[in-house]
């Protein structure tokens, strides 16, 4: 029997499939390249009472400090919030924009425009903002807090510093690329209508950590496209600067689940707690932001961090192709360069009032982190501890980047990570080379 003329042939089905795929592809292209329109945001009436307006501005100043906004929008020696701060990403460098009320800044923005940027990551004209601006976190901020920060920024002296164009590689700076990124990795949070009560410290701490504090921006791993790895929030991440933000879920890294609350508060406020000391970018966060927080907010964040679930990551095990490390060389280098300050047995050194001058290396979890990135940066760059009112002139450490090559530094760090009871994985010269040059990874 001859086949029915209504039965589609194989070539007909293929042709139909081809046209369908072409249609889907065309629809995708149109969606990607269609200009984004600004999302509708409700306008709120301005505050008429001068005393209330002054209180709102002062609250905005505090909230901007809590969010460490100056860290990305201020340069040393320049007017506050005039922008220009370089922000390194794997895709190129961006520069924090001017936030002062000038035409070059946000002088033409309304409070609703500012809220749209924080909550939805959109400029007033609908242009999608780069996720280097952490709207994945600021989306959790209440409208009332956003308006207070806006009021504070509008009270600043206008500065005419123009915004510096980004130096991000094509196509990552294009609107279609940002639209695709947002479709994969960003969902705006449901607006919060009321502030978590201070009586509920954990809820308040969550709000501060997930919102203004934007802790996940550094302490969460990202994939090759800069998106957060699902289910791994706060589990640690290597930053573009080459520093490693340790896991807040793992007590072997930066988890504080078994700490006393006051010890956590001390570390957040002063950058020091017993023999624990913050370094690198976290020291800047303490100096510019956390040291200025209200005591109640510090306690709330501490409560939240202590209540985080414990998720311990197994230590990295050497692979079969791991090259042997010269432990004898590492011991000699430690005796030559480190023992005078950190002790022959890594016990550290305290001054007469009990403050840590040089931190102990034995039992120091910063030494045995699964990533040796921070050790490499500290030994390479040196530096001083964080000044505090009780310890205004901290001791310092010289840089060794011109003294130790990759092989020598690997040997020294391996010695520190595997001596005095420490059980960190050995460090390879190739690891050191990659971590010395983070932009070339």
N, C-alpha and C positions, 0 to 999 in steps of 0.2 A: 504494500500500500504506500502511495506517495505521501510524504510528510505534508501536514497542513500548512497552507500559506500563512497562517497566523502564528505559527511557531517561530520565535526569533532564532535566527542562525547564530552560530558562535561568533562570527565577525560582527553581527549586529549587537550582540551583548557587549563585546569589547568596545565597540564604538560608543555605546551608551555609557559604559563605565568611564571611558576617556573623557567624554563631554562632562560627566558628573564631576570627575576630579578637576578638570579645567575650571568648572564653575566654582568649586570649593576654593581652589587656589586663587582665582580672581577675587572672590569674596574676602578671602584672608588679606590679600594685598590692599583692597579698598579699605578694610577695617584698620590695617596697620597705618596706612598713609592718611586716613581721614583725620583732619585736625581735631584734637580733643577740645571739647567745650567746657568752660568752667562749671563745676557742679554748683547747683543752687544751694546757697547757705543763708539762713535767716539772719537779718540785720537786727541788732539789739539797740535799744535807746541809749544814748550817751548819758553818763552820770553828771547831773547838774550840781549837786552838793560839792563844794570845793574841798571840804574836809574828807568826804567819802572818796573823792578823786585822789587826794593826796595819799590816803590809806591804800587805795588800789595800786597807785604807782609804787609805793614802798613794798607792797606784797609782790608786785611784778618784779621788782629788783631782786627780792629774795628768791623767787621762783626761777629767774634767769640764772642766778648763782647756783641753785640746786641742779639745774640742767647743764651747768658748765657751758653756757652758750658762748662765753668769751673764748673758750678753748678753740673754737673753729672760726670765730668772727672777730678776733682781735690779734694784733701783732705787737710785740714789745716796742715801746717807744712811740706808738701811734695812738690816736684817739680810740677810746673803747668802742667796739662794735663797728669800726670802720671797714672791717673785712680784710681780705688779702692773705689769710692764713692758708698755706699749702696743705692740701688733703691728698695724701698718696693713696692710690688704689691700684690693683693689678692691671687696670685698663688705662691708666694715665693719671695725671694730676689735675685736681680741681682746686679752686680757691674760694674760701668762705666769702660770701657776699656782704656788702655794706648793709647794716641793719639800722643805721641812723635815719632820722626823718628828713632826708634830703632827696632831691630828684634822683640822685644816683643810688640811693638806698631804698627805703620803703616809705618815703614821705607821701607817696600817692596811694598807698595801700589803706584800706579800711580794716577795722577789727575783724570783719568777716573774711576779708582776703587773707589776713594773717592766720585765722582759724582754718581756712581751706588749705593753706600750705602745711600746717602742722597735722591736721587730721586726715587730709586726702593726698598730700604731696603734689598739689597743683598751684601754679602761679595764678595771679588774678585773671590773666587772659586764657587760662585753661592749659597752658603749657605744662607738661609733666616734668617734675623735678627729679634730679638724680638721687638715687637712694644713698649716695654719700651723705646727704642730709637725712638723718635717721627718722624719717616719717613712719617707718615700720614700728618705731617706739612711740614717737610723739602722737600717733593716732590714738593713744590711750589717754591723752591729757583731756581734762574737763574743759568745756568752753569757757567757764568762769576763769580758770587759771590762764588759759590762752589770752583772754581779754586783758588780764592783769599784766602779763608780760608785754603785750602790745602797748598798753598805756605807759609802761616804763620806758620802752624803746622810743616811743613818740616824745617822751620828756627829755631825751638826750639832745645835746647840741648837734645840729645837722653837720655832717661832714661831707665834703665834695669828692672824696676819693672814689674814682670810678671802679666798677667791678672788673676784675681781671678775667679774660676769657679762659675757659677750661682747656686743658691740653690732653683730653681723652681721645684715644684712637677711634677712628671710624670702624665700625658703625655704632659703637657703644654710646656715643653722645647723641644719637639721633632720636627723634620722637618715636618712630616705629620700634626701635630697639627697646626704649623705655616702656612702651606700651606692652610689648611682649613680655618683658621682665615682670611688670606688675601683674599681668595675667597669671603668671606662674607663681609669684612669690609674695604678693601683697594683697591682703584683705583688710579694708578699714575696720577698725574696732567699732562696736556699738557705742554711741555717745553715752558718756557717764553724766547723769544729771545731778548727783550729789556726791560730796566728798566723803571718802571713808572716814568714819568716826575715829578720833584719836584713841578712844577706848578700845577699838579693835585694831591693835597695833599691827597684826599680821596683814590685814587688808590694806592698811595705810602703807605698810612696807612694800607690799606687792605693787601698789599704785606708784610709789616712788621709784622702785626698781625697774618696772616694766615701762613706765612712762618717762617722766623727766630725767631720771637717772640713766636711761637707755643703756643699762648694763649689758644687755644681750648684743649690742652692736659690736662689742669687743670679745665678750666671753662666750660666744657661740660660734661653732664652725660654719664656714661658708663653702659652697661648692665652687666649681670653676667659673660659674657665671655670676658669682657674688650673692647668690641666694642662700638663705639659711637652710641647713639640713633639717628636715622635718624630724621632730622628736628629740632633738639634741640641744635645745635651748639651754644656755648657761653651762654647757659641758666643755667649755674651753675652745679656744681658737687661735691660730697663728695670724697675727696682724700684718698688714702690708709693710709696716715699718721694720719688721723682723723680730718684734717682741711677741711673746706668747702670753695670752690672757688665760690663766689657768682655770680649770673647771671649778665652778662653785658648788658642784654636786659631789665631788670626790674629796673626802677628808685628807687624802694623801696629796692633794694639790692645794686648792684654795677653799675647800669646804670647811665650814665652821660649825657643823651640826653638833659637835661635842664640846663646843666652847661655852664659857660663861658669857652671858649677854654683855656685861660691862667690858670684857676683854675685846669683844667685837666692836663695841662703840669706840673704845680707845684706838683700835686699829683704823677704823674709818675716819675718826676725827684727827688723830695725831700721826697716822702712818706708822705707828709703833705700838706693839703690845707684847710685853715680855721680850722674848728674843725674836719675835716676828717683825719684819720691816718691809714696807712697800718700796718698790723701785720702779724705774722706768716711767711709762705713761701713767701708771696708777699713782705714782708720787705727784704728778702734775694734777691729777683729778683731786687728790687730797688737798693739795695746796690751794687750788683755784676754786674748789667747790665744797667738798665734804667737810673741811675744817671750819666752814662758815654756816653749816646747817644748825638748825635748832636742835636742842638736846632731844626733844620729843620725836623729831623725825629720824634722828640717828638711832634711837631706841627702836622705832618702828621698822626701819630697814634691818637692824640687827635681828629682831624677832623673826622677820621673814626669812632671812638668810639661814638662821638656825633651824627653821622649820622646813627647809627644802629637803626633798627626798635624797637619800644617799645613793649615788650611782658610781661605783668604783670601776675604773677602767684598768684592765690588766696591764702590767708593765710591759714595755716593748722588749721582745726577746731578740737577741742577735740572730741574724740570718746565717744560712750556711756559707754565704759568700763574704761574711764579715771579716775584714782584715784584722789581724792581731794588733793590739795597741801596746805601745812601749810603756809599760807601767813603771819601769825603773826610771825612765826619763821624766815621767809625770811626777814621781816622788822627788826627784832632784829639783825640778822646777818649782814645786810647792815649797820646798825648804828654802830655795833661793829667793822667791818672790812673795810668798804668802804667809809663811809660818810666823814671822815677826809680829804680824797683826792678828791673824786668825788663830794662832796657837799651833804648836807642834802636833797636837792631837785634834785640831779643828774645834777647840773649845771656845774660841772667841775671846773677847776682852771687854771688861766693864770698867767704867771710871768709878771714882770714890762714891758718888751719889747713887750708884747702882744702874745708871743708864748704860745701855749697850753702846760701846764705842765702835767695835768691829764685831759683826754678828758671828755666832758659832756656825760652823759648816757641818759639824757632826749632828745628825738628826734633824737637819734643816730641810724641810720639804721643798723649798725653793731650789735646792741643789739637786734633788732627785726627781724633779718633774719629768714626765714622759718625754717632753721636748726639752732639749738643752739650749733652746733659743735664748732664754734670758741670761743664762750663764755666759754664753758667747758675747752677748751685748754688754754685760757688766764688765767682763774682763777686757773686752775690746775697747770700750769707751771710758771706763772708770766713772768717777763722779763723786758727789757728796750725798750724805743722807739728808732726809727732809728736815729743815729747821722747824722747831716747835718752841713755844714760849718757855718751856722748861729746859730745852736743850737747843738754844739759838745758834750755836756754832758746832754743827755736827762734824765728825771726822770724815775724811775723804779717802778716795782710792785713786791711784794714778791709772791712766790708760796703758794697755799693753799691746795695742794693735800693731805698733812698730817694733815690738820686742819679740812677739811670738808668732811664728808662721802657723799655717793650718795644722801641720803635723804636731808641732809642739803644743798648741792649744788643745788639740784632741787628747793628747797624752795627759796634760794637766787636768783637764776637766774630768777625764775618766778616773784619774786618781782621786779627785774629790768626791765623785759620785759612787766610788766603790771602797772607800776607806772609813774607819771609825764606826762601822756598823751600817753605813749607807749602802743601799742596794739598788742604785740607779743603773740603767743600761750603759754600756760603754759608748763613747762618742768617737765617730770616725772623722778623719780629716776631710772627707767629702761633705759630711754634715756641716762641719765648721765653715767650709768654703761657701756652701749654699746660704748659710745663715749670716755670714759676713756680708753677703751681697744679695739682700732680699729682693731687690728689683730685677735680678737676673734669674730668679727661680723659674 
